[in-house]
Amino acid sequence: MKKKIVIALGGNSLGNEPSELEHFSSQIASEIVNIYKMGYTVIITHGNGPQVGMLDHALQSEFTDINNSPAIPLSVSVALSQSYIGYYIGKSIRNALHDLQLHQTSITTVSTHVEISSDDPAFQNPEKPIGNYYNEADYVKLQSATNFMYKKDENGYRRIVPSPKPLAIREIDSIKSLVDAGDIVICCGGGGIPVYPNTRYSENIDAVIDKDHVSCLLAKELDADILMLLTGVDYVSIHFKQPNEKKLQTVTTKELQAYTSDGLFPAGSMLPKIEAAIDFCSKGDNKKTIITSLNKATESLSGTIGTIITK
């Protein structure tokens, strides 16, 4: 039986503008097709932080200035980003397969809803940054025109939204059927469109679900063998960018839990990946999580690069 691998692409690695997304999607497609050729069943998820913020800002600018039209819900922007990013990734994979005359493989993008709890503490403490950075003058204008929350760091002001934990993937049965049929499936884009359990699809929740956590949930539901989290660095490090920085190569979930307890992973960047890795690998002795950079994806499967996490 072919091994299943869930590959999670960071939104920051996809660029902002369509030309950037097309460029990076081509790089991603090369790695994904290499892994597919190695005999893996491939399932792809992706983030959308920069892209959903860009779409959301464009939609608000377009519609709220016309006849005082109501603001567009963030959940609509998440849905749009699933199609927008999924289209470029899927197109690039199809082209890469076509060049290798592997015409029989189907690539399917699934618009995915993910259930969350209305009581999730993230709603009381929004921390997920989306979209572009703004200078102080633009920030003042935006804050006066919207009820959005912004956070300032050394790069300027950026919108922040809640990032609740995923509970269930509503389209999981359809995704399983496509995977079993041999499709390369792109799903859970941007963490999924957030919905509450046992309700109609009408909530329009202003939140962005963390894609690492939903990728972990997806990998467990599919009984995947490997969860691969692609980011901007070749290795996970402790004491990152400090004189005593240490790159982690092969590490256990117990070791990672100790590092996490010591606060060695930043909450806004590496911590969700570490939490997802611990969660996934804890489900079985044969489960493995790999964290590395996009262009090292294929190479990392040989164990020569990247951080490899096991139980």
Order of alpha helices (4+ residues) and beta strands (2+ residues): beta-alpha-beta-alpha-alpha-beta-beta-beta-alpha-beta-beta-beta-alpha-beta-beta-alpha-beta-beta-beta-beta-alpha-alpha-beta-alpha-beta
